[in-house]
Amino acid sequence: MSKNYEQMSEQIIACSGGGDNFLTVTNCATRVRVTYKNMDAVNIEEMKKIEGVLSVIVNDGVQIVVGPGACNKIADIIQKKLNVSEDPEIADISADTNVSSAKKRKINIFRVFSDIFVPILPAMIAGGVLQGLNNVLKNYAVVKAAEAGIEALGDLTAAQVWLQNYHLLSLSNIIGVIYTAIFGFLAIYVGYTSAKQFKIEPVLGAVLGGITLQSALTGVGAVPGQGGLIGVILGVFVMSYIQRAVKKIVPNAVDVIFTPVLTVLIITVLMVKIFMPICGVLSSSIVEGLMWLLNTTGPVGGFVLSALAPLLISTGLHQGLTAIHMEMINSTGYAPLLAVQVMSNAGMVGASCAIFVMTKQKAVKDACKGAIPTSFLCVGEPVIYGVCLPSGFGFVTGSIGAGVGGFFIRTFHVAFNSMGMAGMSAIPLVADGKYLYYIISYFAGAAAAFALTLIVGKARHYQ
């Protein structure tokens, strides 16, 4: 497999106009993300023909969809081969390019949020999955303790006594510590990654995020956590301008002392007195508005939102929802909209299974064999780009199937308590123990997509 990744990397470089045209290379869960010095030198159509490339999306850079695992390896190979950075901060954007300075200054809000939140996702996935498994363990302990007639002992609940008897209590507590360390300090992590995005010292961003969590804020008329992650991002953005302004007036000889002191002091005052209250209202309005929408539209709204999810994912626009999911988790501990979005996976997997059954083309069957297991277990892009979009009708019928899954998700009020993968990997992320309801919703969506794709495929004489 390593040889294939080497070959794919070489082909991507060749289609990119050579190694000198690369500015930055990084990756997310399924895509290699590249920014180029000269887009005119990049042959997108030839890049799409590379074996193993599922799709290529041009949106504030180039996103090369290759699937989970492969994206990490290919990005790493290209970085090492060309000695290019994964961090736009370090890249030499002043190099000779054919891109105008106006384009360089252009900000894509979806890309900004993606670059802020994507680095945090591995930690959130780890914390969410572990805590999901821990919840299963603790729920099981409650049942077993009741069956055994175990009673609470001192500070321990009956379930904890049962866990202690089987030497599992320490493990459960350690997982709880991991979860709290990740989700209790999201503001700090977001502050850090926001500072990298806005090109100031990352530790200053982390400090600002930490300030918003301090219980001592009540003494100055503020509420700890008010403004949420949106407030932290806005604060770091403003802090980047404050720091630049301070640097202009502070003599070089004392810059290292007075610039950070004045920057942190000024932004903290602004944060506590202005940004936290305003962003508190904003974040609350967003969360309450979405909850109102989901609760008011119910299963019908779930159908519509899930049916639209494959389109958002295929165009990369779903990245804009990451900030919303994160804010909902940060504010309420739940992400109901994410559970709706994940039903895209069910619809696309179901449609791909039907295409696998119908097709007589070896290339399509091979694509299905590689894409379906990966998507069923974790991410939907392989079946979207490798099977459903090339078929045309399968993308539409799969989207309708996704809508059916979303209908049941909202019927059962299934939500997630963390960010993570899709498919079966999302089961530990399901909140309030509604694992069975998630599985029912998933397979309902997959079955509907399978049946509808078979019907439409046979009507179209698809082979």
N, C-alpha and C positions, 0 to 999 in steps of 0.2 A: 504493500500500500504506500510505503514511503516513496517508492520509485514513481508511482502514479502522481503523487502530490508534487514531486519535483518536476515532472513533465507538465502538469497543469500550471505550475508556477511559471515555467519557462514560456508556455504558450500565452499566458496572461500578460507577461512582460512584453512579448513580441507584439501582441495586439494593442499594447498601450503606447506604442511608438518608441519602445526601448526603455532601458532602465533610467536614463537621464530625465525622463518625463515625469517620474514619480515625485510627489511632494510629501504625502503621508500615506501610511498603510496601517490599518487597524482592523478589528473584527468585532462583531456582536455574536449573537447565539447561532446565526446561520449564514452570515454574510461577511465577505471581505470588503471593507470600505476603503476606497482609494480616492485621494484628491490628486489631480494632475496639474502640472504647470501649463500644459497646452491641450485642451480638450479636442482641438481639431486634429491632433495627431493620433487620437484613440479610435480604433476600429471596433465599434460596439457590436456590429453585426457578426464579425468574425469571432469576437469574444463569446457570443452566445452559442456558437457552434462547437466550442471546446467541450470535449467529453467530460462530463462531471459538473459542468456549469448548468444550473437549472434555469437561471434567468439573470438578466443584467438590468438594473434600474438606474437611470440617470436622474439624480435629484440632489443638488448641492453636493456634487461629487458623484462617484460611481459606486453602486452597491452590487457586488458580484455574488449571487446566491449560489452557494455550494453545499449547504447543509451543515448540521451540527458536527463538531469534531474536525471536519475537513477545513472549515473556515479558520480555525485556530492554527492548524498546521501550515496551510498555504500562506496566511499572513506572516507567520513566523519565518517561513522559508524566504519569502520576498524581502522581508526586513533585513535578514542576514545577508542575502545575496547582494542587495543594492545599498545596504547600510543607510536605509531611510528610516525616519522616525515614525512612531505611532502617535506621537503627540504633536498637534498643530502648533503648539507653543514653541517647540524646538525647531520646527521646519523653517527653512530659509525662504520665507515668502517674499523676500525682496529680490529673489533670483530673477534672471531674465526670462520672462514669460510673455505669452501673447494675451494674457488676461488683463483687462483694464483694472485700474485701481478702484474704480467704482464697483466692479464685480467682487473685488477682494473684500470690500467693506460690507457687501451684501450679507444680511443675516437671515438665515432660515430658522424660524422659531422652532420647527419640529426637530431640526438637527441640533439646535442648542439644548433642548430638553433631553434628547437622546444622549448626547455627549455627557450631560450631567448625571443622568440616572443609570445608563448602561453599566458603568464601572461598579455600581453598587449592587447590581442584580445578583452576581454570584453569592455575595454574603446573604442577601435576602432569600435566595433559593435555599441555601444551606440552613438558615434559621427557620424558614417556613416548613421545609420538609421534615427537619428534625422535630420541630414542635408539633407538627401534624402526627408524626409517629408517636410522640410523647403523649398527645391527647388520646390516641387510640389505646396506648398502654394504661393511662390513668382511668379511662372509661371502663376498660376491662377489669382493672383493679377494683373499681366500685362494685361491679357485678359480683366478682369472686368474693369480695369481703362480705357482701350481703348474704351470699349463699353459705359462707362458712360461719356466719353469725359473729364476725369480728366486730369489736367495738372500738371507739376512739380511745387513744391512750396518751394522756398528757397533752402535748401540743400537736400530736399526730392525729390525723383523721383516720377513719377505719380503712380507707383505701391506702393511705400511706403506711399503715401498719402492715397490711398485706404485702405491699411492695418491699417493705423492710424485711419481712420474713423470707422473701425470695431474693434478697440482696439487690433489689432494683431501684430502691429509693434514691440512692446517691446518683445513679445514672439519670434518673428522671430529673433530679434537681440540677445536675450539670447541664442538661439540655435546656432547662428553664433559664439558667444563667446565660447560655449562648443566645437564646432568643431575646432576652431582655437587653443584652449587650448590643445586639444588632438593631432591634426595632425601637429600643428606648433612646437611642442616640442618632436616629436618622438625620436630624437637623445638623449634627456635626459632620456627618459623612457628606451630606448634600452641600454644606458650606465649603467643604474641602474641594469637591469636584467642580463646584460652581466657580471657585477661585481659579482653578486651572483653566476653565473655559474662558473666564474673563481676564486671564493673564495677569493675576497678582499672586503673591505668595500664598500657596494653598493653606498654610497653617493659619493665616489671618482669617480665611473663610471658615475654617474649622472653629476658630475662637468665636467668631460671630454666631455660628450655629449653636455653640455651647452656651453663649450668653442668653439666648432665647429660652433655654431650658432651666435656668437658675430659679430656684424657689424664692430667692431674695428679691426678685422682680416685684413681688407683691408690695414691698416697701416703697416702691417708686410709682405705684399706681398701675402696674402692668400685670398681665397674667402669664405665667410660664407656658410656653408653647403656643401662645397666641400668634396668629399669622401663619402658622404652619410652615411647610416647606416652601410655599410660594413667597412668604415673607423673607425667608432666608436667601432665596435666589435673588430677589429684588434688592435686598440689603447688600449682598456681595457685589451685585452689578453696580450699585451706586458707590460702594466702597472703592471699586476700581478707578472711578473718576476722581473720587476724593484723594486717593493716594497720588494720582498723577498731578493733581492741582497742588498738593502739599509739596511734592518733589520740586516743583518749579520755584517755590518761594523759600525753601529751606536750603541753606548753604551746604555744599558737598561735605564739608568738614564734620558737620553734625547730622548729616542725613540719616545715618544708621540709627541714631538715637531718637530724633524728633519726628521723623516721618512715620514710623509705626505707632508712636505714642499718640500723635495728633490724629492719625487716620482712625485708629481704634476708638479713641475718645469721641470723635465727631460722629462716626457711623453708629456708635452705641447709643448716643443721645437721640439721633434721628430714628434709629430702629425702635427704641423703647417708646418715644413720644409720638411718632408718626406712622412708621411702616408696620409695626406690629398691630396697632389698632385697626388701621385701614385694611391690611391684608387679612386680619382676623375676620372682618366682615366679608371680604371677598372670598376667602377660602370656605367660610361657613355657607355663603350663598351658593357657591359651586356645588358643595357636597349636598346641601339641603335641596338644591334645585334638581340635582341628578336623582337623589332618593325620591323626591316628589314625582319626577318623571317615571322612574321605574315602578313605583308603587301605584301611580295613577293609571299608567298604560298596562300594567300587569303582564300577563302572558302574551298579549298582542304586541306590546312594546318589545318584549323579549324576542318575539319572532322577527320583527323588523330589524332590530339592532343586530341580532345574530346573522341574519341574512345579508346585512351590509358588511359584516366583519371580513369576509374573504376579499372583498373589493379593497377595503382599507389596507389589509395586510399585503395584498399583491402590489399595491402602489407605494407601500412604505408609509402611508399616512397614519397607520396605527401607532407609530412612534409618538405622535402627539398625545395619545391617550395615556402614556406612561406616567406623566406628571399627575394626571387626574387619579389614576389608580393609587399612586403613591400617597397622594394627599388624603384620599378616602381611608386608606389603611392607617395613616398617621393620625387622622382626626377621629375615626370611629372604630378602627381595628378590623374593618371589613372592606372588601372590594367586590361588591355585587356586580358591577359593570364588567369586571374582568371575567367572571364566571360566564357571563353572556357572550363575551368576545371569544372565549375559548371554544365555544360550540362550533366555530368555524372549522376547527380541526375535525369534529365528528362528521360534518357534512362532506368535507373534502375526502376524508378516508372512505366513507360510504360510497361516494361517487366513483372513487378510484377502484374500489373492489368490484363494482359493477363493470367498469371498463375492462378490468383484468379478465372478468368472466367472458365478456363479449368479443374482445379483440382477437384477431388471428395474426396480428403483426408481432413478430418476435421482439422488435425494438420496444414496442409499447409494453409488452408483457414483462420485459426485462426492467423497464423503468418502473413498472408497478411493483415488481418484486423488491426493488431497492428502496422505493419511496414509502410504501404502505407501512411496513414494520416501524420505520423511523418515526413517521408521523403519528402512528397509533400510540407509540410510547412517549413521544415528547413534543416535537414541533411540526407544524403543518406545512411549512414552505415546500418540502420535497414533493408532496402530492399536488400542491397548488401549481407549482411551476413545471414539475416533471410529467404530470398526468392530466390534471383537469383543464388547465389553460390551453395546452396543445389540442385537446379534444374539442374545445369550444363549448359545446352543449353541456359537458360534464361540469364546467365551472358554474353554470347557471343552476343546474339541477342540484349540485352540491351546496350551493348557497341557500337554496330553498330548504334542503335537508338541515342545514345549519340553523335556519330559522325555526324548524320544528324542535330542534334541541334547545334553542333559546326559549321557546314557548314553555317547555317543561321546566327549564331552569327557574323561570319566574313563577311558574305554578307552585313549585316546591320551595321557592325563596332560598335557593342555593347561593352562597357567597363564598369567596375565598378570604383567608386571613393573611395572605402573603402573595408576593409576586413569585412567579416560577414558570415552569414549562407547561405545555398543554397535554392533551391525551391522558393516558393512564398515569403519567408522572405527576399530574395535578391532583390526584386523589388525596395525598397527605395534606394538601393546602386547603381542602374544603373545611369550612368553619362549622362549628356546632355539631360535628359528628354526622353530617348529612351525606356520608359517602355513598350510600346506596342510591339516594336521590340523584346524585351527580352521575352515577353509572347508568341509571335508568334514562336520564336525560340524554346522555352521550349516545347510548345505543339506539334510542328512539330517533335521534337526529341522523345517525349513520344508516339505520334501516330505511328511513324515509328517503334519504339521498340515494341509497342503493336501488330501491324499488323504482323511484322516479327516473333515475338514470337508465335503468334497464328498459323501462317503457319508452322513453324518448329515443334511446339508442336503437331499439328494434324498429321504431317507427321511421327512423332515419336510415335504417339498414346499415348501421355502423358496424364495421369490422376492423 
